Amino acid sequence: MEIDELIKESMDVISKVKKGVINPRGNEYIRRLRNKAVKYMVKASSTGWRRNMRS
C-alpha cells in the first residue's frame, strides 16, 4: 500500500512542477520522494518482482 501512496504523491508533485507551482531545483521534498522510489525499485529488482509478475 505504501508504494501506491508514493506513486500518487510523485504524480502530484510532477503535475505541480509542470504547472510551475513547485521549483524542482534544490527541493528537499522531491529529493526524499526520489530516494524512497529508488529504495523500492532496488527492493523489487532484488526480490525478482518482474519475474514473479510474468509467471
All heavy atoms as TSV, in Angstrom:
chain	resi	resn	atom	element	x	y	z
A	1	MET	N	N	0.821	-1.197	0.000
A	1	MET	CA	C	0.000	0.000	0.000
A	1	MET	C	C	0.860	1.254	0.000
A	1	MET	O	O	0.509	2.246	-0.592
A	1	MET	CB	C	-0.909	-0.045	1.235
A	1	MET	CG	C	-1.981	0.958	1.211
A	1	MET	SD	S	-3.081	0.554	-0.160
A	1	MET	CE	C	-4.386	1.647	0.161
A	2	GLU	N	N	1.997	1.175	0.619
A	2	GLU	CA	C	2.876	2.333	0.704
A	2	GLU	C	C	3.409	2.736	-0.678
A	2	GLU	O	O	3.607	3.911	-0.944
A	2	GLU	CB	C	4.034	2.013	1.639
A	2	GLU	CG	C	4.724	3.228	2.198
A	2	GLU	CD	C	5.689	2.847	3.296
A	2	GLU	OE1	O	5.312	2.143	4.226
A	2	GLU	OE2	O	6.841	3.293	3.183
A	3	ILE	N	N	3.594	1.776	-1.553
A	3	ILE	CA	C	4.082	2.071	-2.898
A	3	ILE	C	C	3.032	2.859	-3.672
A	3	ILE	O	O	3.361	3.805	-4.393
A	3	ILE	CB	C	4.448	0.766	-3.633
A	3	ILE	CG1	C	5.625	0.099	-2.932
A	3	ILE	CG2	C	4.784	1.041	-5.087
A	3	ILE	CD1	C	5.955	-1.272	-3.427
A	4	ASP	N	N	1.768	2.508	-3.514
A	4	ASP	CA	C	0.693	3.238	-4.184
A	4	ASP	C	C	0.662	4.697	-3.742
A	4	ASP	O	O	0.469	5.596	-4.564
A	4	ASP	CB	C	-0.657	2.589	-3.905
A	4	ASP	CG	C	-0.774	1.204	-4.505
A	4	ASP	OD1	O	-0.092	0.941	-5.514
A	4	ASP	OD2	O	-1.530	0.390	-3.951
A	5	GLU	N	N	0.852	4.932	-2.459
A	5	GLU	CA	C	0.872	6.299	-1.941
A	5	GLU	C	C	2.060	7.073	-2.502
A	5	GLU	O	O	1.934	8.252	-2.851
A	5	GLU	CB	C	0.926	6.288	-0.418
A	5	GLU	CG	C	-0.314	5.732	0.235
A	5	GLU	CD	C	-0.153	5.519	1.731
A	5	GLU	OE1	O	0.868	5.965	2.294
A	5	GLU	OE2	O	-1.050	4.919	2.325
A	6	LEU	N	N	3.196	6.413	-2.597
A	6	LEU	CA	C	4.391	7.052	-3.144
A	6	LEU	C	C	4.175	7.446	-4.605
A	6	LEU	O	O	4.535	8.551	-5.018
A	6	LEU	CB	C	5.595	6.118	-3.025
A	6	LEU	CG	C	6.897	6.613	-3.633
A	6	LEU	CD1	C	7.440	7.790	-2.832
A	6	LEU	CD2	C	7.915	5.499	-3.677
A	7	ILE	N	N	3.555	6.578	-5.366
A	7	ILE	CA	C	3.287	6.876	-6.774
A	7	ILE	C	C	2.325	8.047	-6.889
A	7	ILE	O	O	2.529	8.959	-7.708
A	7	ILE	CB	C	2.739	5.629	-7.496
A	7	ILE	CG1	C	3.829	4.564	-7.588
A	7	ILE	CG2	C	2.204	5.982	-8.881
A	7	ILE	CD1	C	3.355	3.229	-8.072
A	8	LYS	N	N	1.283	8.059	-6.068
A	8	LYS	CA	C	0.312	9.152	-6.109
A	8	LYS	C	C	0.976	10.479	-5.745
A	8	LYS	O	O	0.761	11.496	-6.418
A	8	LYS	CB	C	-0.838	8.863	-5.153
A	8	LYS	CG	C	-1.916	9.907	-5.195
A	8	LYS	CD	C	-3.042	9.609	-4.241
A	8	LYS	CE	C	-4.029	10.750	-4.275
A	8	LYS	NZ	N	-4.892	10.784	-3.129
A	9	GLU	N	N	1.782	10.487	-4.683
A	9	GLU	CA	C	2.486	11.704	-4.285
A	9	GLU	C	C	3.414	12.177	-5.389
A	9	GLU	O	O	3.489	13.371	-5.683
A	9	GLU	CB	C	3.305	11.455	-3.023
A	9	GLU	CG	C	2.513	11.429	-1.750
A	9	GLU	CD	C	3.413	11.250	-0.541
A	9	GLU	OE1	O	4.371	12.026	-0.392
A	9	GLU	OE2	O	3.162	10.318	0.237
A	10	SER	N	N	4.120	11.242	-6.004
A	10	SER	CA	C	5.054	11.598	-7.071
A	10	SER	C	C	4.317	12.216	-8.252
A	10	SER	O	O	4.781	13.213	-8.824
A	10	SER	CB	C	5.833	10.378	-7.530
A	10	SER	OG	O	6.575	9.840	-6.473
A	11	MET	N	N	3.195	11.644	-8.627
A	11	MET	CA	C	2.418	12.196	-9.734
A	11	MET	C	C	1.888	13.588	-9.403
A	11	MET	O	O	1.871	14.473	-10.261
A	11	MET	CB	C	1.261	11.258	-10.095
A	11	MET	CG	C	1.729	9.915	-10.639
A	11	MET	SD	S	2.795	10.033	-12.079
A	11	MET	CE	C	1.639	10.614	-13.289
A	12	ASP	N	N	1.480	13.808	-8.151
A	12	ASP	CA	C	1.025	15.139	-7.731
A	12	ASP	C	C	2.153	16.156	-7.829
A	12	ASP	O	O	1.961	17.272	-8.311
A	12	ASP	CB	C	0.485	15.095	-6.298
A	12	ASP	CG	C	-0.835	14.361	-6.185
A	12	ASP	OD1	O	-1.521	14.191	-7.215
A	12	ASP	OD2	O	-1.180	13.965	-5.053
A	13	VAL	N	N	3.332	15.766	-7.379
A	13	VAL	CA	C	4.481	16.670	-7.426
A	13	VAL	C	C	4.859	16.979	-8.871
A	13	VAL	O	O	5.145	18.132	-9.210
A	13	VAL	CB	C	5.681	16.077	-6.652
A	13	VAL	CG1	C	6.949	16.862	-6.917
A	13	VAL	CG2	C	5.393	16.060	-5.169
A	14	ILE	N	N	4.838	15.962	-9.726
A	14	ILE	CA	C	5.173	16.180	-11.137
A	14	ILE	C	C	4.198	17.162	-11.776
A	14	ILE	O	O	4.603	18.066	-12.519
A	14	ILE	CB	C	5.201	14.842	-11.905
A	14	ILE	CG1	C	6.409	14.023	-11.455
A	14	ILE	CG2	C	5.235	15.068	-13.410
A	14	ILE	CD1	C	6.411	12.599	-11.948
A	15	SER	N	N	2.914	17.015	-11.474
A	15	SER	CA	C	1.930	17.936	-12.056
A	15	SER	C	C	2.138	19.358	-11.536
A	15	SER	O	O	1.989	20.328	-12.287
A	15	SER	CB	C	0.506	17.464	-11.780
A	15	SER	OG	O	0.199	17.547	-10.410
A	16	LYS	N	N	2.524	19.502	-10.259
A	16	LYS	CA	C	2.777	20.832	-9.713
A	16	LYS	C	C	4.028	21.461	-10.324
A	16	LYS	O	O	4.065	22.670	-10.556
A	16	LYS	CB	C	2.916	20.769	-8.194
A	16	LYS	CG	C	1.605	20.523	-7.490
A	16	LYS	CD	C	1.775	20.451	-5.992
A	16	LYS	CE	C	0.458	20.180	-5.302
A	16	LYS	NZ	N	0.611	20.081	-3.839
A	17	VAL	N	N	5.037	20.646	-10.596
A	17	VAL	CA	C	6.247	21.152	-11.248
A	17	VAL	C	C	5.911	21.626	-12.655
A	17	VAL	O	O	6.368	22.680	-13.096
A	17	VAL	CB	C	7.358	20.075	-11.269
A	17	VAL	CG1	C	8.499	20.481	-12.188
A	17	VAL	CG2	C	7.882	19.841	-9.863
A	18	LYS	N	N	5.081	20.859	-13.371
A	18	LYS	CA	C	4.697	21.244	-14.730
A	18	LYS	C	C	3.902	22.547	-14.741
A	18	LYS	O	O	4.025	23.344	-15.665
A	18	LYS	CB	C	3.876	20.133	-15.385
A	18	LYS	CG	C	4.702	18.942	-15.807
A	18	LYS	CD	C	3.843	17.909	-16.498
A	18	LYS	CE	C	4.673	16.724	-16.952
A	18	LYS	NZ	N	3.838	15.696	-17.611
A	19	LYS	N	N	3.082	22.751	-13.707
A	19	LYS	CA	C	2.291	23.979	-13.612
A	19	LYS	C	C	3.136	25.169	-13.164
A	19	LYS	O	O	2.721	26.312	-13.294
A	19	LYS	CB	C	1.138	23.795	-12.629
A	19	LYS	CG	C	0.068	22.849	-13.096
A	19	LYS	CD	C	-0.999	22.684	-12.045
A	19	LYS	CE	C	-2.021	21.644	-12.446
A	19	LYS	NZ	N	-2.999	21.397	-11.368
A	20	GLY	N	N	4.306	24.892	-12.601
A	20	GLY	CA	C	5.167	25.968	-12.127
A	20	GLY	C	C	4.939	26.335	-10.678
A	20	GLY	O	O	5.451	27.347	-10.201
A	21	VAL	N	N	4.174	25.530	-9.958
A	21	VAL	CA	C	3.883	25.799	-8.552
A	21	VAL	C	C	5.101	25.487	-7.686
A	21	VAL	O	O	5.384	26.198	-6.723
A	21	VAL	CB	C	2.658	24.969	-8.089
A	21	VAL	CG1	C	2.394	25.148	-6.611
A	21	VAL	CG2	C	1.439	25.338	-8.909
A	22	ILE	N	N	5.826	24.426	-8.042
A	22	ILE	CA	C	6.995	23.989	-7.274
A	22	ILE	C	C	8.235	24.119	-8.154
A	22	ILE	O	O	8.222	23.742	-9.324
A	22	ILE	CB	C	6.851	22.510	-6.834
A	22	ILE	CG1	C	5.681	22.348	-5.885
A	22	ILE	CG2	C	8.125	22.026	-6.173
A	22	ILE	CD1	C	5.417	20.904	-5.492
A	23	ASN	N	N	9.296	24.658	-7.573
A	23	ASN	CA	C	10.589	24.705	-8.255
A	23	ASN	C	C	11.354	23.438	-7.880
A	23	ASN	O	O	11.660	23.226	-6.708
A	23	ASN	CB	C	11.367	25.948	-7.833
A	23	ASN	CG	C	12.669	26.100	-8.562
A	23	ASN	OD1	O	12.956	25.336	-9.477
A	23	ASN	ND2	N	13.452	27.076	-8.167
A	24	PRO	N	N	11.690	22.591	-8.862
A	24	PRO	CA	C	12.323	21.308	-8.536
A	24	PRO	C	C	13.783	21.421	-8.091
A	24	PRO	O	O	14.312	20.501	-7.494
A	24	PRO	CB	C	12.214	20.525	-9.837
A	24	PRO	CG	C	12.123	21.549	-10.901
A	24	PRO	CD	C	11.414	22.717	-10.273
A	25	ARG	N	N	14.435	22.522	-8.368
A	25	ARG	CA	C	15.855	22.648	-8.022
A	25	ARG	C	C	16.034	22.851	-6.532
A	25	ARG	O	O	15.502	23.802	-5.946
A	25	ARG	CB	C	16.484	23.808	-8.764
A	25	ARG	CG	C	16.547	23.540	-10.229
A	25	ARG	CD	C	17.344	24.570	-10.924
A	25	ARG	NE	N	17.345	24.257	-12.350
A	25	ARG	CZ	C	18.095	24.865	-13.205
A	25	ARG	NH1	N	18.899	25.824	-12.813
A	25	ARG	NH2	N	18.056	24.526	-14.474
A	26	GLY	N	N	16.796	21.952	-5.928
A	26	GLY	CA	C	17.103	22.062	-4.508
A	26	GLY	C	C	15.933	21.785	-3.585
A	26	GLY	O	O	15.964	22.153	-2.417
A	27	ASN	N	N	14.904	21.140	-4.086
A	27	ASN	CA	C	13.721	20.868	-3.279
A	27	ASN	C	C	13.938	19.578	-2.481
A	27	ASN	O	O	14.076	18.494	-3.052
A	27	ASN	CB	C	12.497	20.741	-4.192
A	27	ASN	CG	C	11.205	20.765	-3.431
A	27	ASN	OD1	O	11.076	20.110	-2.406
A	27	ASN	ND2	N	10.244	21.515	-3.932
A	28	GLU	N	N	13.947	19.703	-1.173
A	28	GLU	CA	C	14.222	18.564	-0.291
A	28	GLU	C	C	13.102	17.516	-0.351
A	28	GLU	O	O	13.358	16.317	-0.291
A	28	GLU	CB	C	14.409	19.059	1.142
A	28	GLU	CG	C	14.825	17.985	2.120
A	28	GLU	CD	C	16.214	17.424	1.828
A	28	GLU	OE1	O	17.059	18.138	1.275
A	28	GLU	OE2	O	16.427	16.237	2.142
A	29	TYR	N	N	11.856	17.958	-0.481
A	29	TYR	CA	C	10.719	17.039	-0.544
A	29	TYR	C	C	10.829	16.136	-1.766
A	29	TYR	O	O	10.628	14.924	-1.680
A	29	TYR	CB	C	9.417	17.833	-0.575
A	29	TYR	CG	C	8.182	16.979	-0.644
A	29	TYR	CD1	C	7.808	16.200	0.453
A	29	TYR	CD2	C	7.394	16.935	-1.784
A	29	TYR	CE1	C	6.681	15.408	0.408
A	29	TYR	CE2	C	6.268	16.144	-1.841
A	29	TYR	CZ	C	5.912	15.384	-0.746
A	29	TYR	OH	O	4.799	14.591	-0.799
A	30	ILE	N	N	11.184	16.711	-2.908
A	30	ILE	CA	C	11.342	15.924	-4.126
A	30	ILE	C	C	12.507	14.949	-3.981
A	30	ILE	O	O	12.437	13.812	-4.419
A	30	ILE	CB	C	11.540	16.852	-5.343
A	30	ILE	CG1	C	10.258	17.634	-5.601
A	30	ILE	CG2	C	11.928	16.046	-6.583
A	30	ILE	CD1	C	10.376	18.677	-6.684
A	31	ARG	N	N	13.570	15.393	-3.333
A	31	ARG	CA	C	14.733	14.518	-3.115
A	31	ARG	C	C	14.344	13.313	-2.270
A	31	ARG	O	O	14.730	12.179	-2.553
A	31	ARG	CB	C	15.852	15.304	-2.447
A	31	ARG	CG	C	17.145	14.531	-2.345
A	31	ARG	CD	C	18.274	15.383	-1.804
A	31	ARG	NE	N	18.586	16.458	-2.737
A	31	ARG	CZ	C	18.603	17.755	-2.433
A	31	ARG	NH1	N	18.355	18.152	-1.208
A	31	ARG	NH2	N	18.888	18.663	-3.335
A	32	ARG	N	N	13.544	13.531	-1.223
A	32	ARG	CA	C	13.122	12.405	-0.375
A	32	ARG	C	C	12.209	11.443	-1.128
A	32	ARG	O	O	12.317	10.223	-0.970
A	32	ARG	CB	C	12.417	12.922	0.880
A	32	ARG	CG	C	13.406	13.376	1.939
A	32	ARG	CD	C	12.737	13.688	3.253
A	32	ARG	NE	N	12.448	15.124	3.274
A	32	ARG	CZ	C	11.262	15.663	3.562
A	32	ARG	NH1	N	10.264	14.899	3.900
A	32	ARG	NH2	N	11.088	16.956	3.535
A	33	LEU	N	N	11.304	11.978	-1.952
A	33	LEU	CA	C	10.441	11.111	-2.760
A	33	LEU	C	C	11.272	10.261	-3.708
A	33	LEU	O	O	11.024	9.065	-3.871
A	33	LEU	CB	C	9.457	11.948	-3.582
A	33	LEU	CG	C	8.187	12.414	-2.902
A	33	LEU	CD1	C	7.379	13.270	-3.869
A	33	LEU	CD2	C	7.359	11.259	-2.413
A	34	ARG	N	N	12.267	10.874	-4.338
A	34	ARG	CA	C	13.127	10.134	-5.262
A	34	ARG	C	C	13.872	9.027	-4.537
A	34	ARG	O	O	13.956	7.900	-5.021
A	34	ARG	CB	C	14.118	11.082	-5.923
A	34	ARG	CG	C	14.978	10.385	-6.958
A	34	ARG	CD	C	16.170	11.199	-7.345
A	34	ARG	NE	N	17.040	11.331	-6.179
A	34	ARG	CZ	C	17.833	12.363	-5.966
A	34	ARG	NH1	N	17.851	13.363	-6.795
A	34	ARG	NH2	N	18.595	12.418	-4.894
A	35	ASN	N	N	14.397	9.330	-3.356
A	35	ASN	CA	C	15.147	8.326	-2.602
A	35	ASN	C	C	14.256	7.153	-2.198
A	35	ASN	O	O	14.684	5.996	-2.243
A	35	ASN	CB	C	15.800	8.947	-1.371
A	35	ASN	CG	C	16.931	9.877	-1.744
A	35	ASN	OD1	O	17.453	9.825	-2.852
A	35	ASN	ND2	N	17.305	10.743	-0.828
A	36	LYS	N	N	13.006	7.438	-1.816
A	36	LYS	CA	C	12.071	6.361	-1.482
A	36	LYS	C	C	11.778	5.500	-2.705
A	36	LYS	O	O	11.731	4.272	-2.629
A	36	LYS	CB	C	10.754	6.932	-0.957
A	36	LYS	CG	C	10.787	7.385	0.469
A	36	LYS	CD	C	9.383	7.839	0.871
A	36	LYS	CE	C	9.350	8.430	2.243
A	36	LYS	NZ	N	7.983	8.890	2.584
A	37	ALA	N	N	11.576	6.154	-3.848
A	37	ALA	CA	C	11.279	5.415	-5.076
A	37	ALA	C	C	12.443	4.508	-5.455
A	37	ALA	O	O	12.238	3.353	-5.842
A	37	ALA	CB	C	10.964	6.384	-6.209
A	38	VAL	N	N	13.655	5.018	-5.329
A	38	VAL	CA	C	14.836	4.217	-5.645
A	38	VAL	C	C	14.932	3.020	-4.711
A	38	VAL	O	O	15.234	1.902	-5.134
A	38	VAL	CB	C	16.119	5.075	-5.589
A	38	VAL	CG1	C	17.365	4.211	-5.620
A	38	VAL	CG2	C	16.129	6.078	-6.717
A	39	LYS	N	N	14.639	3.230	-3.437
A	39	LYS	CA	C	14.691	2.140	-2.468
A	39	LYS	C	C	13.704	1.032	-2.847
A	39	LYS	O	O	14.039	-0.154	-2.806
A	39	LYS	CB	C	14.365	2.667	-1.074
A	39	LYS	CG	C	14.561	1.639	0.024
A	39	LYS	CD	C	14.031	2.069	1.383
A	39	LYS	CE	C	14.463	3.430	1.831
A	39	LYS	NZ	N	13.950	3.785	3.159
A	40	TYR	N	N	12.494	1.415	-3.240
A	40	TYR	CA	C	11.504	0.412	-3.629
A	40	TYR	C	C	11.903	-0.288	-4.914
A	40	TYR	O	O	11.671	-1.484	-5.076
A	40	TYR	CB	C	10.121	1.041	-3.779
A	40	TYR	CG	C	9.455	1.325	-2.460
A	40	TYR	CD1	C	9.043	2.606	-2.125
A	40	TYR	CD2	C	9.227	0.313	-1.538
A	40	TYR	CE1	C	8.434	2.872	-0.911
A	40	TYR	CE2	C	8.617	0.563	-0.325
A	40	TYR	CZ	C	8.222	1.850	-0.017
A	40	TYR	OH	O	7.620	2.102	1.168
A	41	MET	N	N	12.491	0.434	-5.866
A	41	MET	CA	C	12.913	-0.185	-7.122
A	41	MET	C	C	14.023	-1.197	-6.880
A	41	MET	O	O	14.017	-2.278	-7.473
A	41	MET	CB	C	13.367	0.883	-8.113
A	41	MET	CG	C	12.215	1.692	-8.652
A	41	MET	SD	S	12.554	2.914	-9.935
A	41	MET	CE	C	14.238	3.307	-9.805
A	42	VAL	N	N	14.963	-0.871	-6.007
A	42	VAL	CA	C	16.041	-1.808	-5.689
A	42	VAL	C	C	15.476	-3.046	-5.010
A	42	VAL	O	O	15.848	-4.176	-5.328
A	42	VAL	CB	C	17.110	-1.126	-4.804
A	42	VAL	CG1	C	18.071	-2.136	-4.215
A	42	VAL	CG2	C	17.863	-0.081	-5.602
A	43	LYS	N	N	14.542	-2.829	-4.088
A	43	LYS	CA	C	13.930	-3.958	-3.393
A	43	LYS	C	C	13.166	-4.852	-4.374
A	43	LYS	O	O	13.257	-6.081	-4.310
A	43	LYS	CB	C	12.989	-3.449	-2.305
A	43	LYS	CG	C	12.389	-4.533	-1.462
A	43	LYS	CD	C	11.540	-3.953	-0.354
A	43	LYS	CE	C	10.957	-5.038	0.513
A	43	LYS	NZ	N	10.107	-4.486	1.570
A	44	ALA	N	N	12.440	-4.243	-5.309
A	44	ALA	CA	C	11.675	-5.014	-6.281
A	44	ALA	C	C	12.592	-5.808	-7.200
A	44	ALA	O	O	12.319	-6.959	-7.523
A	44	ALA	CB	C	10.785	-4.092	-7.094
A	45	SER	N	N	13.697	-5.202	-7.611
A	45	SER	CA	C	14.592	-5.925	-8.521
A	45	SER	C	C	15.345	-7.039	-7.793
A	45	SER	O	O	15.622	-8.078	-8.380
A	45	SER	CB	C	15.583	-4.969	-9.182
A	45	SER	OG	O	16.613	-4.613	-8.316
A	46	SER	N	N	15.650	-6.841	-6.522
A	46	SER	CA	C	16.378	-7.881	-5.797
A	46	SER	C	C	15.481	-9.056	-5.417
A	46	SER	O	O	15.958	-10.170	-5.251
A	46	SER	CB	C	17.027	-7.305	-4.536
A	46	SER	OG	O	16.050	-6.946	-3.583
A	47	THR	N	N	14.178	-8.822	-5.313
A	47	THR	CA	C	13.263	-9.915	-4.975
A	47	THR	C	C	12.699	-10.582	-6.213
A	47	THR	O	O	11.886	-11.501	-6.110
A	47	THR	CB	C	12.092	-9.413	-4.105
A	47	THR	OG1	O	11.398	-8.383	-4.808
A	47	THR	CG2	C	12.582	-8.901	-2.774
A	48	GLY	N	N	13.094	-10.115	-7.395
A	48	GLY	CA	C	12.609	-10.731	-8.619
A	48	GLY	C	C	11.164	-10.394	-8.902
A	48	GLY	O	O	10.420	-11.211	-9.410
A	49	TRP	N	N	10.757	-9.172	-8.590
A	49	TRP	CA	C	9.371	-8.760	-8.772
A	49	TRP	C	C	8.922	-8.944	-10.221
A	49	TRP	O	O	7.861	-9.477	-10.485
A	49	TRP	CB	C	9.216	-7.296	-8.352
A	49	TRP	CG	C	7.840	-6.768	-8.562
A	49	TRP	CD1	C	6.758	-7.008	-7.779
A	49	TRP	CD2	C	7.386	-5.938	-9.630
A	49	TRP	NE1	N	5.658	-6.372	-8.285
A	49	TRP	CE2	C	6.029	-5.709	-9.423
A	49	TRP	CE3	C	8.010	-5.370	-10.730
A	49	TRP	CZ2	C	5.289	-4.927	-10.281
A	49	TRP	CZ3	C	7.251	-4.592	-11.578
A	49	TRP	CH2	C	5.904	-4.379	-11.343
A	50	ARG	N	N	9.739	-8.553	-11.150
A	50	ARG	CA	C	9.353	-8.626	-12.562
A	50	ARG	C	C	9.176	-10.077	-12.994
A	50	ARG	O	O	8.243	-10.424	-13.692
A	50	ARG	CB	C	10.394	-7.931	-13.411
A	50	ARG	CG	C	10.042	-7.908	-14.869
A	50	ARG	CD	C	10.947	-6.998	-15.595
A	50	ARG	NE	N	10.429	-5.650	-15.383
A	50	ARG	CZ	C	10.636	-4.643	-16.193
A	50	ARG	NH1	N	11.382	-4.806	-17.233
A	50	ARG	NH2	N	10.122	-3.471	-15.953
A	51	ARG	N	N	10.086	-10.939	-12.570
A	51	ARG	CA	C	9.967	-12.353	-12.938
A	51	ARG	C	C	8.716	-12.965	-12.333
A	51	ARG	O	O	8.055	-13.778	-12.953
A	51	ARG	CB	C	11.203	-13.117	-12.473
A	51	ARG	CG	C	12.399	-12.918	-13.399
A	51	ARG	CD	C	13.572	-13.639	-12.869
A	51	ARG	NE	N	14.124	-12.746	-11.821
A	51	ARG	CZ	C	14.887	-13.121	-10.835
A	51	ARG	NH1	N	15.243	-14.357	-10.711
A	51	ARG	NH2	N	15.346	-12.256	-9.965
A	52	ASN	N	N	8.383	-12.592	-11.107
A	52	ASN	CA	C	7.195	-13.139	-10.455
A	52	ASN	C	C	5.912	-12.659	-11.119
A	52	ASN	O	O	4.925	-13.375	-11.151
A	52	ASN	CB	C	7.183	-12.781	-8.970
A	52	ASN	CG	C	8.268	-13.476	-8.194
A	52	ASN	OD1	O	8.762	-14.495	-8.629
A	52	ASN	ND2	N	8.649	-12.922	-7.069
A	53	MET	N	N	5.908	-11.451	-11.645
A	53	MET	CA	C	4.717	-10.928	-12.284
A	53	MET	C	C	4.445	-11.641	-13.611
A	53	MET	O	O	3.319	-11.782	-14.021
A	53	MET	CB	C	4.863	-9.425	-12.545
A	53	MET	CG	C	4.860	-8.584	-11.293
A	53	MET	SD	S	3.276	-8.662	-10.429
A	53	MET	CE	C	2.268	-7.725	-11.541
A	54	ARG	N	N	5.469	-12.115	-14.302
A	54	ARG	CA	C	5.297	-12.793	-15.590
A	54	ARG	C	C	4.846	-14.221	-15.428
A	54	ARG	O	O	4.323	-14.801	-16.358
A	54	ARG	CB	C	6.609	-12.755	-16.365
A	54	ARG	CG	C	6.952	-11.372	-16.841
A	54	ARG	CD	C	8.215	-11.386	-17.641
A	54	ARG	NE	N	8.542	-10.029	-18.060
A	54	ARG	CZ	C	9.708	-9.696	-18.544
A	54	ARG	NH1	N	10.643	-10.583	-18.703
A	54	ARG	NH2	N	9.926	-8.450	-18.899
A	55	SER	N	N	5.058	-14.820	-14.303
A	55	SER	CA	C	4.728	-16.241	-14.100
A	55	SER	C	C	3.236	-16.469	-13.999
A	55	SER	O	O	2.468	-15.666	-13.683
A	55	SER	CB	C	5.374	-16.756	-12.816
A	55	SER	OG	O	6.762	-16.679	-12.938
